[in-house]
Amino acid sequence: MGDCIQTTSKLMGGDGVAAAQVLTTAMNQYGVSMEDPIAASEEMARMMNVMAAAGQAGSAELPAISAALQQCGMAAKAANVSFEETNAAIQVLDKAGKKASEGGVALRNVMGTLAKGRFLPKDVKEELQAAGININVLTDNSKNLHDRLETLKPVLNDDALLSKLFGTANANAARALIQGTDSLQEFTEAVTGTNSATEQAAIVMDSYAERQAPINQQFEYFKIFTVC
């Protein structure tokens, strides 16, 4: 886990505290058990690489991803949305202007609406069914978020129904996710099974500033010893 924090810190300007916060936020939100330290460290490494790849593929970087996860991580876990797809959705919303915690809140609210199923208002259910939408698909946690959102494509241009379904405050976020299902899938594929954090950290370590840092440190030590 220490290695993961050090690697992540290289992507955050050497800020080890911020790196630890990003990683622990992800693990806590997704309920990663610490009973098996080896398994937990492996999961931390996977999450690290997913978030690093997401920051590289999209517009939301690690601090913004962490802020979004604080708002939506538990809900995503409960909805059986993978960590990869959650990160992808955060990127889709960031591109649509729903950034950091705002994007996390929006994603949480959209997933909460999808989970209502039979408890949706009667008039909304009737409108959805009239559009050929199977409400059971929206609540089916065996399906990924992409497929659940695809189900709503027939009502994408019905502003009134989207506002009634998701609420006025969340209608734009829902629209961005529904019309952005292709991007959602592309982002998900881009962040799955990568070593992005390690690769990016290696590039940082090979930079002039990083190579110069130990030399500068030696000069500082020399100054101290000279004064003494």
N, C-alpha and C positions, 0 to 999 in steps of 0.2 A: 504493500500500500504506500509505503514511503517512496518507492520508485515511481509510482503513479503520480503522486503529488509533485515530485521533482520534475517529472516529464511535463505535467500540465503547467507547472509554474513557468517553464520556458516559453509557453505559448501566451503567458500573461505578464510578460515583462519582468519575470523573476519573482513575482509575488506569491510566495508559498502559502501564505494565509488564505488568499483569495482562491488559490488552486484547491486547497483542502476543503474550503467551503463549497466550491462547485461540485466536487466529487461526493462529499458527504450529503449534500442536498439531494443529489440524484439517488444515492443509495437509500437514504431515509424515506424519500417520497415513494420509492418503489418497494419499500419494505424488505430490503436485502438483509437476511439474517447474518449475524456475526458469530453464531455458534460454531460454524466451521470457518476458521480464518482463511484457510487456503481457498475455499470456494468463494468466500467474500472478496478476497483480493483478485481472483480471476474475474469476478463480476465487475469490480471496480475498473479493472483494465479494459474490459469490454465497453463499459459505459464511457470511460475516458475517450476511447477511440471513436465511439459513436458521436459524442458531442464535438470532438475536434473535427471530425469529417463534416458534421452538420455546419459548423462555423465556417469551414472552408468552402462548402458547396453553396451555402446560402448567405444571407445578409446579417443574420443574428449571430453575434460572437458569444464566447463562453459566458461572460457576465450576464448578458441578456437571456441566454438559454437557462442559466441557473435561476434567474428571477422568474422566468415563465414556469419552470418546473416546480418552484415553490407553490405556485397557484394551482397547477393542473396535474402534478405527478400522481398524487393519490387517486384522483378521479380516473386518470388514464389507466392506472393499475387495476382499479376496481372494474373498469369497463373492458378489461383484457386487451387493451391497446398496447402493443409492444413498445419498448423504449425507443426503438428505431423509428417507428411510425409517429410516436409522440414528438420526437425531435424534428421529424419531417414536417409535421403539422405546425410546429412553432415557426419553422422557416417560411412556410406558406403564408402564415398570418403576419409575420414580420414584413414580408414583401408587400403585403396589403396595408401596411401602416399600423398594425396592431403589434406593438413592440414590447419586449420584456414582460413585465408582470401583467400589462394590459392584454397581451396576447395569451398569456397563461389563463387569465380569468375568462377571456372569451372562449378559449378551447374548452375549459372546464364547463362553462355554461352550455355550450353546444352539445357536448357529450351528455350532460345532464338532461337536456331536452330529448335527445335520442333515446335515453333510457326510460322515459316516461311510458312509452308504449300505450297500453290500454287505458292509462290514466290521463291521456291527453284530453283536452276539451272535446266534447261530442262533435261540435261543428268543424273542428280542425280534422278530426278523424274522418268525418264524412267527405271533406274536401280532398284529403289525401287519397282516400279510397276511390273517389271519383276520378282522380288523376292516375289511377292504376298502381298506386303505391301500397305495397304490403307492409303494414305497420310492424308486423312481427320481425321483419328483416332489420328494421332500425334498432331493435332491442337485442338482436342475436349476437351475443358476445363471442360466438364461435367464428364470426366473420370479422375481418379486419375493418378498420375505420374507413379505408378507401371504399370498400364495397358497400358499407352502410350509407356513406355520403352519395355514392353513385345512384343509389335508389331514389334520391331526391331530385335528380336531374330534371324530371318532367315538370317540376314546379319552380325551377330556377328563376324564371322570368315573372313569376307571380309574386310581386312585391308585397301585396296585402297578405297573402297566405304565409309567406316567409316571416313577416313581421308578427303575425298572429301565432305562428308556431314557435319561433325562437324569442319573441319579444323584440321591441324596437331597438333596444340597446345592443342586441346580439345578432340582428338580422344581417348586417354587413359582414360580420365575421363568418357567419354561416354561409353567406353567398360566396365569399372568398374561398372557403374550403370546398364547397360543392363544385364551383366552376374550376377550382384548382386541383381536381383529383388527379389529373395527369402529372402535375408538378409534385403532388404528394407522393405518388408512386415513384417518380424519378428520384426524389430526395431520399425516400426510404431505401431504394436500391443503392444509392450513393453512400449511405452511412452504414450499410450492413457488411459485416465481416472485413473491416478495414484495420490497418495499423496507422491510421492517419496521425494520431498524436505523436507516436514514436517517430514517424517520418518527418513531421513538421519540426519536432524538437531537434532532430538531427541537423536540419537545415539551419535552425537558429544557432545551434552549437558550433556550426562551421562558419558562422558569420565573423566578420572582422572584430566586432565589438566583443563577442564571446571569447575569441582567441586572445584578444588584448587584455581582457579582464584579469587573468592570473598575473600577467606582467605588471599591470597597474597595481595589483595587490602587493606584489613584491617591492615595488617602489615605495608604497605606503609603509610597509614593514621597515624598509631601510631608513626611511625618514625618522620613524619612531626610535629605532635603535641608535641612530646618529645623535638625536636629541638627548637620549639617556646617557 
